[in-house]
Amino acid sequence: MDERCFYLEVLQAVTKRLKSAMEHQLCNLKSRVASGHLTILLQHTVFDILFTKKPKNPI
């Protein structure tokens, strides 16, 4: 019974670490996507300011 408890504890610890790692990866992905969207918005705004009279999406 002790051996089973040990393996169960190890499995729970590994599962907890994997879950934490997956959450961090998802968070990083979301922030990369958000920064990508912000970069595109900034590019469009700069283009509008430089080449038109009225910016469409002023920040």
VEXKERO-206325 format. One record per residue: chain; y, z, x of N, C-alpha, C in turn; residue in three letters; residue number from 1. Coordinates in nm, 2 decimals, m for minus. Last residue first. Example, Ala and Ser with C-alpha at 12.3 -4.5 7.8 and 13.67 -1.06 7.14 Angstrom:
2
+--------+--------+--------+--------+--------+--------+--------+--------+--------+--------+---------+-----+
| cadena |   n.yy |   n.zz |   n.xx |  ca.yy |  ca.zz |  ca.xx |   c.yy |   c.zz |   c.xx | residuo | num |
+--------+--------+--------+--------+--------+--------+--------+--------+--------+--------+---------+-----+
|      A |  m0.22 |   0.71 |   1.28 |  m0.11 |   0.71 |   1.37 |   0.00 |   0.79 |   1.29 |     SER |   2 |
|      A |  m0.57 |   0.78 |   1.32 |  m0.45 |   0.78 |   1.23 |  m0.33 |   0.78 |   1.32 |     ALA |   1 |
+--------+--------+--------+--------+--------+--------+--------+--------+--------+--------+---------+-----+
***
This chain:
59
+--------+--------+--------+--------+--------+--------+--------+--------+--------+--------+---------+-----+
| cadena |   n.yy |   n.zz |   n.xx |  ca.yy |  ca.zz |  ca.xx |   c.yy |   c.zz |   c.xx | residuo | num |
+--------+--------+--------+--------+--------+--------+--------+--------+--------+--------+---------+-----+
|      A |   5.64 |  m3.14 |  m0.54 |   5.57 |  m3.01 |  m0.52 |   5.68 |  m2.90 |  m0.52 |     ILE |  59 |
|      A |   5.63 |  m3.41 |  m0.77 |   5.70 |  m3.33 |  m0.67 |   5.63 |  m3.19 |  m0.66 |     PRO |  58 |
|      A |   5.49 |  m3.68 |  m0.83 |   5.43 |  m3.54 |  m0.83 |   5.51 |  m3.45 |  m0.73 |     ASN |  57 |
|      A |   5.66 |  m3.90 |  m0.81 |   5.58 |  m3.87 |  m0.94 |   5.53 |  m3.73 |  m0.95 |     LYS |  56 |
|      A |   5.99 |  m3.92 |  m0.69 |   5.85 |  m3.88 |  m0.67 |   5.78 |  m3.85 |  m0.80 |     PRO |  55 |
|      A |   6.20 |  m4.20 |  m0.71 |   6.16 |  m4.07 |  m0.78 |   6.02 |  m4.04 |  m0.75 |     LYS |  54 |
|      A |   6.22 |  m4.42 |  m0.54 |   6.34 |  m4.33 |  m0.56 |   6.30 |  m4.20 |  m0.62 |     LYS |  53 |
|      A |   5.98 |  m4.48 |  m0.29 |   6.03 |  m4.49 |  m0.42 |   6.15 |  m4.40 |  m0.43 |     THR |  52 |
|      A |   5.90 |  m4.43 |  m0.03 |   5.90 |  m4.57 |  m0.07 |   5.95 |  m4.59 |  m0.22 |     PHE |  51 |
|      A |   5.91 |  m4.15 |   0.03 |   5.96 |  m4.25 |   0.13 |   5.98 |  m4.39 |   0.07 |     LEU |  50 |
|      A |   5.82 |  m4.03 |  m0.20 |   5.95 |  m3.99 |  m0.15 |   6.00 |  m4.10 |  m0.06 |     ILE |  49 |
|      A |   5.56 |  m4.14 |  m0.22 |   5.66 |  m4.16 |  m0.33 |   5.80 |  m4.13 |  m0.28 |     ASP |  48 |
|      A |   5.45 |  m4.04 |   0.02 |   5.46 |  m4.19 |   0.00 |   5.56 |  m4.21 |  m0.11 |     PHE |  47 |
|      A |   5.45 |  m3.77 |  m0.04 |   5.53 |  m3.82 |   0.08 |   5.55 |  m3.97 |   0.06 |     VAL |  46 |
|      A |   5.27 |  m3.76 |  m0.25 |   5.41 |  m3.72 |  m0.27 |   5.50 |  m3.77 |  m0.16 |     THR |  45 |
|      A |   5.04 |  m3.85 |  m0.14 |   5.10 |  m3.93 |  m0.25 |   5.25 |  m3.89 |  m0.27 |     HIS |  44 |
|      A |   5.00 |  m3.65 |   0.05 |   5.01 |  m3.79 |   0.09 |   5.08 |  m3.87 |  m0.01 |     GLN |  43 |
|      A |   4.96 |  m3.43 |  m0.13 |   5.08 |  m3.43 |  m0.03 |   5.10 |  m3.57 |   0.02 |     LEU |  42 |
|      A |   4.73 |  m3.50 |  m0.26 |   4.85 |  m3.48 |  m0.33 |   4.97 |  m3.49 |  m0.24 |     LEU |  41 |
|      A |   4.55 |  m3.50 |  m0.04 |   4.58 |  m3.63 |  m0.11 |   4.71 |  m3.62 |  m0.19 |     ILE |  40 |
|      A |   4.56 |  m3.23 |   0.03 |   4.60 |  m3.32 |   0.12 |   4.64 |  m3.46 |   0.06 |     THR |  39 |
|      A |   4.45 |  m3.12 |  m0.21 |   4.59 |  m3.09 |  m0.17 |   4.65 |  m3.19 |  m0.07 |     LEU |  38 |
|      A |   4.19 |  m3.21 |  m0.19 |   4.27 |  m3.25 |  m0.30 |   4.42 |  m3.23 |  m0.27 |     HIS |  37 |
|      A |   4.12 |  m3.08 |   0.05 |   4.12 |  m3.23 |   0.05 |   4.20 |  m3.28 |  m0.07 |     GLY |  36 |
|      A |   4.13 |  m2.82 |  m0.03 |   4.22 |  m2.86 |   0.07 |   4.23 |  m3.01 |   0.08 |     SER |  35 |
|      A |   3.91 |  m2.83 |  m0.22 |   4.05 |  m2.79 |  m0.26 |   4.15 |  m2.84 |  m0.16 |     ALA |  34 |
|      A |   3.70 |  m2.89 |  m0.05 |   3.73 |  m2.98 |  m0.16 |   3.88 |  m2.95 |  m0.20 |     VAL |  33 |
|      A |   3.70 |  m2.66 |   0.11 |   3.72 |  m2.79 |   0.18 |   3.76 |  m2.89 |   0.07 |     ARG |  32 |
|      A |   3.65 |  m2.46 |  m0.08 |   3.78 |  m2.46 |  m0.01 |   3.81 |  m2.59 |   0.06 |     SER |  31 |
|      A |   3.39 |  m2.53 |  m0.16 |   3.50 |  m2.53 |  m0.26 |   3.64 |  m2.53 |  m0.19 |     LYS |  30 |
|      A |   3.26 |  m2.49 |   0.09 |   3.26 |  m2.62 |   0.03 |   3.38 |  m2.63 |  m0.07 |     LEU |  29 |
|      A |   3.29 |  m2.22 |   0.12 |   3.35 |  m2.31 |   0.22 |   3.36 |  m2.45 |   0.16 |     ASN |  28 |
|      A |   3.14 |  m2.13 |  m0.10 |   3.28 |  m2.10 |  m0.09 |   3.35 |  m2.19 |   0.00 |     CYS |  27 |
|      A |   2.89 |  m2.22 |  m0.03 |   2.95 |  m2.27 |  m0.15 |   3.10 |  m2.25 |  m0.15 |     LEU |  26 |
|      A |   2.85 |  m2.07 |   0.20 |   2.85 |  m2.21 |   0.21 |   2.92 |  m2.28 |   0.09 |     GLN |  25 |
|      A |   2.85 |  m1.81 |   0.09 |   2.95 |  m1.85 |   0.19 |   2.96 |  m2.00 |   0.20 |     HIS |  24 |
|      A |   2.62 |  m1.83 |  m0.07 |   2.75 |  m1.80 |  m0.13 |   2.86 |  m1.84 |  m0.04 |     GLU |  23 |
|      A |   2.42 |  m1.86 |   0.12 |   2.45 |  m1.97 |   0.03 |   2.58 |  m1.95 |  m0.04 |     MET |  22 |
|      A |   2.43 |  m1.62 |   0.25 |   2.47 |  m1.74 |   0.33 |   2.50 |  m1.85 |   0.23 |     ALA |  21 |
|      A |   2.35 |  m1.45 |   0.04 |   2.48 |  m1.43 |   0.10 |   2.53 |  m1.56 |   0.17 |     SER |  20 |
|      A |   2.09 |  m1.55 |   0.01 |   2.18 |  m1.55 |  m0.10 |   2.33 |  m1.54 |  m0.05 |     LYS |  19 |
|      A |   1.98 |  m1.48 |   0.26 |   1.99 |  m1.62 |   0.22 |   2.09 |  m1.64 |   0.10 |     LEU |  18 |
|      A |   2.00 |  m1.20 |   0.24 |   2.07 |  m1.27 |   0.35 |   2.09 |  m1.42 |   0.31 |     ARG |  17 |
|      A |   1.82 |  m1.15 |   0.03 |   1.96 |  m1.10 |   0.02 |   2.05 |  m1.18 |   0.12 |     LYS |  16 |
|      A |   1.58 |  m1.25 |   0.13 |   1.64 |  m1.31 |   0.01 |   1.79 |  m1.27 |   0.00 |     THR |  15 |
|      A |   1.55 |  m1.06 |   0.34 |   1.56 |  m1.21 |   0.37 |   1.63 |  m1.28 |   0.25 |     VAL |  14 |
|      A |   1.51 |  m0.83 |   0.19 |   1.62 |  m0.84 |   0.29 |   1.65 |  m0.99 |   0.32 |     ALA |  13 |
|      A |   1.28 |  m0.89 |   0.04 |   1.41 |  m0.86 |  m0.03 |   1.53 |  m0.87 |   0.07 |     GLN |  12 |
|      A |   1.10 |  m0.92 |   0.25 |   1.13 |  m1.03 |   0.16 |   1.26 |  m1.01 |   0.09 |     LEU |  11 |
|      A |   1.10 |  m0.66 |   0.35 |   1.14 |  m0.77 |   0.44 |   1.18 |  m0.89 |   0.35 |     VAL |  10 |
|      A |   1.00 |  m0.52 |   0.13 |   1.13 |  m0.49 |   0.18 |   1.18 |  m0.60 |   0.27 |     GLU |   9 |
|      A |   0.74 |  m0.64 |   0.11 |   0.84 |  m0.65 |   0.00 |   0.98 |  m0.62 |   0.04 |     LEU |   8 |
|      A |   0.63 |  m0.55 |   0.35 |   0.65 |  m0.70 |   0.33 |   0.75 |  m0.72 |   0.21 |     TYR |   7 |
|      A |   0.63 |  m0.27 |   0.30 |   0.70 |  m0.33 |   0.41 |   0.73 |  m0.47 |   0.39 |     PHE |   6 |
|      A |   0.46 |  m0.26 |   0.07 |   0.60 |  m0.22 |   0.06 |   0.68 |  m0.27 |   0.17 |     CYS |   5 |
|      A |   0.22 |  m0.35 |   0.20 |   0.28 |  m0.43 |   0.09 |   0.43 |  m0.39 |   0.07 |     ARG |   4 |
|      A |   0.17 |  m0.14 |   0.37 |   0.20 |  m0.28 |   0.42 |   0.26 |  m0.37 |   0.32 |     GLU |   3 |
|      A |   0.12 |   0.07 |   0.20 |   0.24 |   0.07 |   0.29 |   0.28 |  m0.07 |   0.34 |     ASP |   2 |
|      A |  m0.12 |   0.00 |   0.08 |   0.00 |   0.00 |   0.00 |   0.13 |   0.00 |   0.09 |     MET |   1 |
+--------+--------+--------+--------+--------+--------+--------+--------+--------+--------+---------+-----+
***
